[in-house]
């Protein structure tokens, strides 16, 4: 196990969250880092889509490729759980198609 030095104010916040949630500080930090990584991933994804949409030719090529891949949706995975829930899919679709 490693030791990490943090400022006293951050340590107090971590202790407070740990006590409030009845979880070790390490778990609080792990969850925060996981959320941060997901946020960074989706921010980069949304920024990439915004750049792609800003180039009409590239966006058209992308849409054509998506249409081609959509034709493979009858892939025999009928009983496969979806990657996203409907709510998650709608939220991500809204975020990637919203003008920035």
N, C-alpha and C positions, 0 to 999 in steps of 0.2 A: 504494500500500500504506500502511496506517495503522499508527501506533505506539500501543500500549496499555501503560500503566504498571500493573504488578502488584507486589504485595509480594514481597520476596526469597524467602520460603519457597515461595510459589506458583510463582515462576519456577524455583526449583530442582526442584520436582515436575514441572513441564512439561518441563524439560530432561531429567530422568530418564526420563519416559515417552517422550519423543521419541527418546532414545538406545536405550532398550529395544525400542521398536517400529520403529526405523530409519525414522522419518517426521519431517517438519518439524513444529516446534511449532505452526505455523498449522493443520496438519491435525489435530493432537491437539485443539486448541481447537475447531475446526470440528465434529469428531465429538462432543465434549462438549456443545457448544451444541445440536446436532441432537438428541442424546439427551434433554437437558433440555427442549427444546421438545416432543418426543413425550411425555415423562413428564407435563408440564403439561397437554397435550391430553387424555391418557387419564385423568388425575386429575379434570379438569373433567368429562369424559364420565361417569365412574363416579359422581361426586358428583351430577350432574344426574339420572342414572338412580335414584340412591338417593332424591332428593327426589321424583321422579315416583312411585316405588314406595311412598313414605310416604303418598301421597294415593290411596286405593283407587279413587275415581271416575276420577281422571286416569289411573291405571294401567290401568284397564279400558278407557277410551277409547283409550289408546295401543295396547293389545293388539288391540282391534278394528280399528284402522287398520293395524296390522302384518299381521293376517290378510287384510285387503282387499288390501294390496300383495303379499302372498305368492301370491295367486291369479294374479298377473301373471308368475309365475316361468317360464312357458312363453313366453318373449319372443323365442325364436329365437337366443339366444346360446349354443347348445350347445357350440360350439368355443371360446368365450371362456374365457380363463384366470380362475380365481377370484381375487377381490380379496384374500382371506386364505387361508393354508394351513389345513388342517384343525386343526392344532395351535394356530395363532394364533386361529382362530375359537373353539375350545374354551376357551382361556385367557381371551379377552375375555368370552365368555359366562359363565364362572365368576366373573369379576371384577364383571360387571354384575348378576349375580343373587345374589351372596353378601350376606348381611346385613351392614350396617356399624354 
